[in-house]
Amino acid sequence: MIDFPPRRKPSRKGSMADVPNDLLEQIKELERLFTIDQAKLKEVTDHFVTELEKGLSVEGGSIPMNPTWVMGYPDGYETGTFLALDMGGTNLRVCEIILPEEKGEFEIIQSKYRMPEELKTGDSEELWEYIADCLQQFIEYHHETEDLQQMDKKLPLGFTFSFPATQHFIDHGILQRWTKGFDISGVEGKDVAPLFEAAITKRKLPIKLGALINDTTGTLIASHYTDDATQIGCIFGTGCNAAYMENCGSVPKIAHYNLPPDMPIAINCEYGAFDNEHNVLPRTPYDVVVDEESPRPGQQSFEKMIAGLYLGELFRLVLIDLHDNKCKIFEVQDIGKLRKAYSLDASFLSFIEEDPFENLSETGELFSKELGIQANKPELELCRRLAELIGTRAARLSACGVAAICKKKDIQSCHVGADGSVFNKYPHFKARGAQALREILDWPKGARDPVDIRAAEDGSGVGAALIAALTIKRVKAGNLVGIRNTEGMI
């Protein structure tokens, strides 16, 4: 999670009148490196379409294109009471969602529980015990007048497990690898569903695991529930991802299930891995360094160019290169703090872009406070332009993934539900992405954008509950494909 400051007034336009020629030359070179024109956007998007299709094939490709076994959208008339469990890197969130008879409506109560740091590298059983304890506290507080042992029906639960997992069924998931600072032995390569179920059974909690989901799939389903024009769900935050509804007949790698070709199935793209082969993305020397010095070189190439985790690092690497090798910015100053890898995040760039003052006084104070650097006005102007270039490139590339799904599915008009700290809080991200979509898809000028990226509903909470509801609806209808354990669902 990128911690952005509160939004401020719209930013001012910078002036380069007092920038010396050597800095102006460097700014021009940075503009050359980081600017992506319409032709390149279209080239990236066309290659993206090819890679999406390759990911659905039996052979596969860099983009995983994981089938989620979510077989269709909600119709808005789902009803009942459901639990949602959202396991992220910092907090554990437990929600109770009530779906009333009114179309597309929901009521939610929720509690957050801090995930203790010691659990992240502790024992597997301790983790699941803690999660079960949080669930028990939540149910006892919100159902205090009921005897948990005597509840006549178990509460169906959707579990948002935001870690890479392989799913052969909607109610199971094999952990591929821990991320977000977790490193608990004995879980990678195992199905997490039985581990979770054993902990809740031990406490005799009236809970039935209905679905294990990814937050991006939840974003798609929750957004469609309240706005049925939504056909794509996206996350633009610390990482990036998208989900959309495909036809089973267009997914060769599940052909052996012999499903009706027109049956829908949600695909979790995991497209941060797009172009790991480095065929088309316009990488700069700084992108190469970010990749080579990352824990997993050669992986998540697309994500490393657009996600919040990496924007500040790109900015930092450019400034160090300018100081050491180019135009000697911040000359005779100690830039020791700036040399620390990942010491800047996307919120640093966001703050710079939102500086409302002509003299960039707030940016100057930021450099002084955070980095101990006293930057002059021309140096601040360069930093401002660099932040704009990196932020704009991220937004424009992010549009390529959305455009690729639209082209692949021949979507002429839809809404896209987007979530994540970069989308919600980074200045101008939405407008820059929308402009790139216009250029890629050649929309006529002056007309309303037919593909509209807008703020999503709560995917990891409401989305998880809805997917549990959809799973139960499928069991009742006898459509059991991709469901492993139907006992207790109806």
N, C-alpha and C positions, 0 to 999 in steps of 0.2 A: 504494500500500500504506500503510495507516494503522498507525503503529507504536505498539501498545498496550503498557502496562507489564504486568508479571506479575500474574496474578490474585491477589487477596487474600481475606480472610475476608468473608462476607456482610455487606452494609451495615447500618447502624443506622437506626432511624426518627428523623426530625428532630422537633424541638419548636419550635413557633411562639410559645410563651408569652412570650418576651422580645422579640418583634418589634414595633416601634412601628407605630402605626396607618397611617402613610403608606406604609410598606413592605408592610403587610398588604393595603392597597388595591391596590397594584401587583401583588402576588402573585395576588390574585383576578382582576385584569384579564388577567394572563398565563395563568392557568388557563382563562379564558373563550376566549382566543385560540387556545391550543394543544391544548385537549381536544377529542377527536373521539368523539361518542357513537355508540351502536349504529345509530341511524337514518342518520347520515351515512356510517358505514362501509358500510351496505347500498346507499345511493345511489351512492357511489363505485364499489362493486363492480359494480353493474348497468350503469353507464356503461362500466366497464372491459370487460365482456363484449361490449358493442356495438362498442367500439373494436378489440378483438381480431378480431372478425368483419370489420370494415371493412378492417383491415390485410391480410386474406387475399384481399380482393376484387381485381378487375382495376383498379379506380380507386385502391385503396389508402387509407391514412389516416396519422395521425401515428405510429402504432406500425408499424414496418416489416414485422414478421412474415416474416422471411427464411426461405425454404426452404433446408435445408442439404444435401439429397441424401444424408442418412443415412436409409436406407430400412428402418427396423426396429431392434429391440433385439438385443443379443447373447443367445444362449441359454445362455451359461455354459460351453459346451464348445469355444469357440474355442481353438486351439492354435497355437504357433509362437513365433518370436522377432521382436520388432518394436522399432523405434526411435521415440522421441518427442522432438520439439524444441519447447520452450516459450519463445517470444520475448516477454518482458514489458518493462516500462519500466526496470528496474534490472539484472536478471540475464538470462542466457541459460542455460536448463537443458536438458541432454541426458540422456535416459533410455534404458536398454535394458530392455524388459519381456518376460519369458518367461511365456507362458500355458501351463500344464501341462494334463494331461488331467483333473485334478480340477476339478469344476464350481465356477466362480466364484472360482478361486484365481489368484494371480499372484505373480511374483517381480520385483523391480525393483532395478536399480543405476542411480545417477545422479550427475552432476557438474554443478556450477554454475560459470558463467564470468561475470565482471563485464562489463557492457556499457559500454565506454569512453564517457565523455561526448562526446568529440570526434566519435565515430561518429554520434551522434544528429543532428548538423547537418552531417555530412560528405558524402562522395560515395557514390552508390548502390553502385557496384562495390566500394568499400571495406567497406561493410556486409555484403554477401553473401560477400565474401572472408573476413571475420572469422568469420562464421557457419560457413562451410565449414571453416575452420581449426579451430574448436572441435570440429566433428564428426569431423574427421580425428584430432585428439588423442584424443578419446574412444574411437574405434574402434581406433586403434593401441594404446592402453593396455589395453583390455579384450579385444582379439583379437591380442595380441602374437605368438602362435605361428602366426598365419595370414598368408599373403601376400595383401594386400588386392587385388592385381591378379588373383590366381588364384581368389578366392572364387567358387564355382560358381553362387551365387545371390545376388542383391542383397537387402539388408535393407530391408523395407518400412518407411516412415517416416510417422508422423502429425505434422503441423506445426500447433501451436497458435499462430495468428497473431492476437493479441488487439488488433486494430485494426479499425475499421469497413471491411468489404469486401463487395462484391457478388459472389455466386457463382451462375454458371449451370451449373457442374459442381463435384463434390466435390473435384476435384484442381486447382482454380484459384481465384483470388480477385482481384478488381480493387479495389485500395486506394482507398477513398473520400476519406479524409483521415488524416493523421498525428495522433496524440494522444500523451499521456504524455511530452511534451517532445521528441519526434522532429520534425524538420523537414528531411528529406532531399529535395532537389530531384530531379525527374525520375522519381518513383515514383508519386505520386498520379495516379489515373486509369489506371494500368497494371496488368496481371496480374503478381502477384508470383511466381507459380509458375515461369515460364520464367527469371526472374532468379535464383531460388534454384537451379533445376536446372542452369543454365549454370555456376554456381560449383562445384557438386559434380562435374559432368562434367569440368571443367577439371582437377580434382585426381584424377580417375579413382576416385572413392570408390564402393564397392559399395552404393549407396543408391538406392531407388526411392520417389519421393514418391507415397504412396497416398491421402492426404487432407489437405486444409487445413481446419482447424476453428476454431470459437470456443470459448473455455473453458467457457461455459455449456452448450453442447451436449455437450462432453466430460464435464461434471459429471453430466448426465442419464444418459449411456451408462455411465460408470464406476460410478455408484451403482446402476443397474439390474443391472449385471453381478454385483455382490456381494449385491444384495437385489432380487429381481424384483418386489417390491411397489412399487418406486419408479416413479412415472409423471411426475414433474416435477423438473427441476433448476433451482436458483436460485443467484444470486450476490448477497450483501448485503455489500458492501465499500466501496471507494472509489466505485464505481458500483453499479447494481442491474440485474438482468436475470433472465430465465427462459427455459427451453426445455421443450418437451413434444412428444409424438408425436401428429400429426394424421392424419386420413385424406385421401388425395389428392383424393377426391371433395368434400371440404369446403374445398378451396383453389382457388377459381375462377381465380386468376392463373396457375396451371400447367395449366389445363384443356386447352390446346393440345397438351400432351404425350400426351393420350389414355391416361392411366395408369388401371389398375383402381381404381375408386372406393374400395375398401376397403384399398388398399395404404397402409401407414404411411409417413409422412415426418416427420422431426424438424423442428420450427419453432423458430428462434432469434428470440424475440419482440423483443428490444431495446426492452423496454417502459419504459425510463427516459423515453421520449418521450410517455408517456401524458398526455393532457389538455393538450397544448401550447396548446390553444385557451382554456384556463382556464374551462371550463364547470362543473366540479364540485369540483375539489380546494379544500379550505378554506384558501386562502392567507392568511397574515397580511401586514401591511405589511413585515415583515422578509423574508418570502419574496419579495416583489416587488423589494426592494432587491437581494437575492442574485441574482435573475434579471437585473435591468437592468444590474448591474455585472459580470456574467459575460462571458467572451469570446464566448459565443453566446446573446444574449438571445432569449427566446421558444422555446428548445429545451430538451429534457430536463427538463420541468417536474416530473414525478413524481420523478425522480432527485434534483432539487435540494431535495426535502422529506424524503428518507429516507436518502440515501447518506452515507457517512462523510466524504467530501470537504467536505460542506456543513454538517454538524451543528455543528461548532465555530464556523463563520462566523455561523450564526444566533444562537448563544449570545453571540458577541462584539457583534453589532449590537444586540441587546436591551440589553446592559449599557451600551453607549455612549449609547443613547437614554435610558435611565434616568438616567445621569449628567448628560447635557446638558439634558434636557427635562422629566424627570418628578420623581423623588424625590431627586435629587442624591446617589446612592450614591457612595462613594469621594470624598466632598467634600474639597476643598483638597488633593487628591493628584494627582500627575502620572500621567495614564493614557496617556501617549504610546505605550507598547508595545502597549497594547490597541487603539489606533487603527490599527495596521498590519493591512491586509486579510489574511485567511487565516493569521493568526499563531497561531490555535488550531485544533486538529483534534479528531476524535472521541475520541482518547485523553485529552484534557483533561477532557471531560465524564465519560468512563468513570472516571477517577481520583476525581472529585468524588463520583460515585454510590457508589463503593466505600469512601469514608472511613468507617472503623468507629467513630469516636469521637464522643461526644455533643457535644463542643465544636467539632467539625469542624476540629481542629487541623491535620490533614494538608492539608485544603483551604486553610486559611490559609497554610500553608507553601508550597503550590503557587502561590498568587497572589503571595506575596512573592518567591519565587525566579524565577518565569517572567515576571511582569509588573511587579514592583517596587511592588505595591499592598499596603498593610497594611489588610486588611478586618476590620471588627468582626464580632461574632457574628451580629447580625441580618442584616448584609449577606451573610454566608456562608450563612445559612439561605435567603435569597432565591436565591442562586446555586445552592444545592443543589436547591431546588424547580424552578428554571428548567431545570437539567440533566435532572431527572426528566421534566419536561414535554416537552422536545425529544426525549429518548430514547424516551419512551413513544409519542409521536406517530409517530415514525419506524417503530417496531415495528408499531404498529396499522395504519398505511397500507401497510406491506410485505405484510401479510396479505391486503389487497384484491386484489393481483395473483394470489396463489396461489388465493384463493377464486374469482376470476373464471375462471381456467382450469378449476377443478373444476366450476363451474356450466356453463361452455360445453360441456365434454366429459361432463357428467353423471357425474362421478367421485364416488362415494359414500364410497369408502374407498381410501386409498393412502398411501405414504410419499413425502415430498419430500426430495430430497438437496440440502442447502444448504451453501454455502461462502462464504468472504469474511471479512475481519477483523471487520466489525461483527457478523455472525452468531456468529462463533466466540468473540469476546472482549468485546463490549460487555455489561455486566451487565444481566441480566433481559430481554435482547432476545428470547430464545426464548420465555420464559414470557409476555411481553406480547403477542407475535405469536400464540401459541396461544390466549390469551384472546380476542383479536380474531376469530380464526377461529370460535371457539365462538359469538360474538355474531352474526357474519355468516351462518353456516350453520345457526343454530338447533339445535345439538346438545342432546340432553337432559342435564340436570345429573347428575353422578355417574358417567356412562358414560365409557369410554375414548374419547379423541379418535380419530375414524375417519380423519382426515387428520393425519398425524404428520410434522412438519418435523424432520429429524435431520441430523447432520453427514454431509457427502458424502464420497465417495471422490475421489481425485486426478484431477480432470477434465482438466487440461492435460497430464498425463503418461500415466497409465493410460487415460484416456478417449481421448486421441489415438491411442494404440496400438490400442485396441479398434476404433476407427472405421476405421483402416487395415486391420485384420483383417476387418471386416465388408465393406469395399470389395472385398477380394480374394475373399471368399466369394461376393459377387455376380457378380464377373467369371467365376468358375468355373461359376456356375449360369447364365450367359448373360444375366443381368439387368443391362444396361449403361446404363440410364437415368441421366443425371446424372454419367456418368464420361467424361472426355474422352480420356485417354491410357491404354489398357490394356496397352500394350507393357511387358513385363518384370514384370507383376504375378503371373503364374503360370508 
